[in-house]
């Protein structure tokens, strides 16, 4: 693809507009994939990160271009800070539930989408587009292939209502692990009067799941009111 019409020696309005729009679109593609899997860092988060990284890269290029009299200006300094700083944001997407760690893929995607934004900001359009397509392929296609080859099963939503604000989380996790259920995301909500609570888990269940046995063991938890396992996500 010929990008020569945007290979300007100076950062101008047209270049800035195109690069910010492209970085936002590429970040949105990866964010849409994460959003479809109900990850906390979804469409908007990835779009903001990619656009922000692109803007910082544009600033890095603009400073030495505008202030050429200063010999010690390093155009890579701001970009280096983005790479290190984005790690703190990615860490927020990681959480532990029992003995399992979740959110690592989303954290890695956040780090990668920042790199995409930096690449667009410096004018490496082909690299940014190619990496985005490769990451989307890995996240969307290979994930489905891997599940069919290695695990089988499907993604479902497990909802459990409790007639108490307290939830026996450790026992719940033990039951899920016993049935080889992988938790992708978890959300706990208490009623306004704090007398009841509900836990909603986005889970991957194996094909040979013994649903009746699972329900039986979950009902043995204290204060359980209702249990539902379906695909209403």
C-alpha positions in Angstrom: 0.0 0.0 0.0 1.3 3.4 -1.0 1.4 5.8 2.0 3.6 8.4 0.2 1.0 11.1 0.4 1.4 11.1 4.1 5.2 10.9 4.3 5.5 14.6 5.3 8.8 15.9 6.6 6.9 18.1 9.0 4.0 17.3 11.4 1.0 19.1 10.0 -2.7 19.1 10.6 -3.4 16.5 7.9 -0.8 14.1 9.2 -1.9 14.6 12.8 -5.5 14.0 12.0 -4.9 10.8 9.9 -2.5 9.3 12.4 -4.9 9.9 15.4 -7.8 8.5 13.5 -5.9 5.4 12.3 -4.5 4.7 15.7 -8.0 5.0 17.3 -9.5 2.6 14.7 -6.7 0.0 15.1 -7.1 0.2 18.9 -10.8 -0.1 18.5 -10.4 -3.4 16.5 -8.5 -5.0 19.3 -10.7 -3.5 21.9 -13.8 -4.8 20.2 -12.4 -8.3 20.5 -11.7 -7.9 24.2 -15.2 -6.3 24.7 -16.8 -9.3 23.0 -15.3 -11.5 25.7 -16.6 -9.3 28.5 -13.1 -8.1 29.6 -12.9 -5.1 31.9 -10.6 -3.3 29.5 -12.7 -3.2 26.3 -13.4 -1.1 23.2 -13.1 2.4 24.7 -10.1 1.6 26.8 -8.1 0.3 23.9 -9.1 3.2 21.6 -8.1 5.7 24.3 -4.7 4.0 24.9 -3.9 3.8 21.2 -4.9 7.4 20.5 -3.0 8.6 23.5 0.2 6.7 22.6 -0.1 8.1 19.1 -0.4 11.6 20.3 2.6 11.2 22.6 4.6 9.9 19.7 3.6 12.9 17.6 4.7 15.2 20.4 8.1 13.3 20.5 8.5 13.9 16.7 7.3 17.5 16.9 9.6 18.7 19.6 12.9 18.1 17.9 11.4 19.3 14.6 10.3 22.6 16.1 13.1 23.2 18.6 16.0 22.1 16.3 18.3 24.6 18.1 18.4 22.3 21.1 20.9 19.5 20.4 20.0 17.3 23.3 16.4 16.7 22.3 15.7 13.0 22.2 12.5 12.0 20.2 12.5 8.6 21.8 12.3 9.7 25.4 8.6 10.2 25.6 7.9 6.9 23.8 10.2 5.1 26.3 8.1 6.4 29.1 4.9 5.2 27.4 6.3 1.7 27.2 7.2 1.6 30.9 4.1 3.5 32.1 1.6 1.3 30.2 2.6 -1.6 32.4 0.8 -0.1 35.4 -2.4 0.2 33.4 -2.1 -3.4 32.2 -1.6 -4.6 35.8 -5.0 -3.3 36.6 -6.5 -5.8 34.2 -5.0 -8.8 36.0 -6.7 -10.3 39.0 -6.5 -13.6 41.0 -9.4 -15.8 41.8 -8.4 -18.8 44.0 -5.3 -20.4 42.5 -5.9 -18.9 39.0 -4.6 -15.7 37.5 -6.9 -14.0 35.0 -6.5 -11.0 32.6 -3.0 -11.7 31.4 -4.0 -11.7 27.8 -5.9 -8.4 28.2 -2.9 -6.9 29.9 -0.6 -8.0 27.1 -3.1 -6.6 24.6 -3.1 -3.2 26.4 0.7 -3.2 26.1 0.6 -4.1 22.4 -2.1 -1.6 21.5 0.1 1.2 23.0 2.9 0.0 20.7 0.5 0.2 17.8 -0.3 3.8 18.7 3.4 4.7 18.9 4.0 3.1 15.5 1.2 5.1 13.9 2.4 8.2 15.6 5.9 7.9 14.0 4.5 7.0 10.6 5.0 3.2 10.6 1.6 2.6 9.1 2.2 -0.8 7.5 3.7 -2.2 10.7 0.9 -0.9 12.8 -1.8 -2.4 10.6 0.0 -5.7 10.2 0.5 -6.1 14.0 -3.1 -5.2 14.6 -4.3 -7.9 12.2 -1.9 -10.4 13.6 -3.0 -9.7 17.2 -6.7 -9.9 16.2 -6.0 -13.3 14.5 -4.2 -14.6 17.6 -6.9 -13.3 20.0 -10.1 -14.2 18.0 -9.2 -17.1 15.7 -6.4 -19.1 17.5 -8.4 -18.9 20.8 -11.3 -20.7 19.3 -9.1 -23.2 17.5 -7.2 -23.9 20.7 -10.3 -24.5 22.7 -11.6 -27.0 20.2 -8.3 -28.8 20.0 -7.3 -28.9 23.6 -10.4 -28.3 25.7 -13.7 -28.3 24.0 -16.5 -26.7 26.0 -18.1 -23.3 25.8 -18.4 -19.9 27.4 -21.3 -19.3 29.8 -22.5 -17.0 32.5 -22.9 -18.4 36.0 -25.1 -16.4 38.4 -25.6 -17.2 42.0 -27.8 -15.3 44.4 -27.2 -15.3 48.2 -29.6 -14.4 51.0 -26.6 -12.8 52.8 -24.0 -10.2 52.1 -21.2 -12.8 52.7 -20.1 -15.2 50.1 -18.0 -18.3 50.7 -15.6 -17.4 47.9 -12.9 -19.9 48.7 -15.4 -22.8 48.7 -17.0 -21.5 45.5 -13.6 -21.4 43.7 -12.8 -24.9 45.0 -16.0 -26.2 43.5 -15.4 -24.6 40.1 -11.8 -25.8 40.0 -13.0 -29.3 40.9 -15.3 -29.3 37.8 -12.5 -27.8 35.6 -14.4 -24.6 35.1 -12.2 -21.6 34.2 -13.3 -18.2 35.4 -12.8 -15.4 32.9 -14.4 -12.6 34.8 -16.3 -12.0 38.1 -18.6 -9.4 39.4 -20.1 -9.2 42.9 -23.1 -7.0 43.7 -24.7 -6.3 47.1 -28.3 -5.2 47.5 -28.9 -1.6 48.7 -29.9 -2.8 52.1 -26.8 -5.1 52.2 -28.9 -8.1 53.1 -28.5 -10.0 49.9 -25.7 -10.4 47.3 -25.2 -11.8 43.8 -22.1 -13.1 42.1 -21.9 -13.2 38.3 -19.1 -15.2 36.7 -18.1 -15.3 33.0 -16.8 -18.9 32.8 -15.5 -21.5 30.3 -17.1 -24.9 31.0 -15.9 -28.2 29.7 -18.2 -30.3 27.4 -18.4 -33.1 29.9 -19.6 -30.9 32.8 -21.9 -32.7 35.2 -24.4 -29.9 35.6 -26.6 -31.6 38.2 -23.6 -32.4 40.4 -22.3 -28.8 40.1 -25.7 -27.4 41.1 -25.8 -29.8 44.1 -22.4 -28.7 45.4 -23.2 -25.0 44.8 -26.4 -25.4 46.7 -24.5 -26.7 49.7 -22.9 -23.3 50.1 -24.3 -21.1 52.9 -27.3 -18.8 52.1 -27.5 -19.8 48.4 -30.9 -18.7 46.9 -30.8 -19.2 43.2 -28.3 -20.6 40.6 -28.4 -20.2 36.9 -25.9 -21.3 34.2 -26.6 -20.0 30.7 -25.4 -18.1 27.7 -27.1 -14.8 28.4 -23.9 -12.8 28.2 
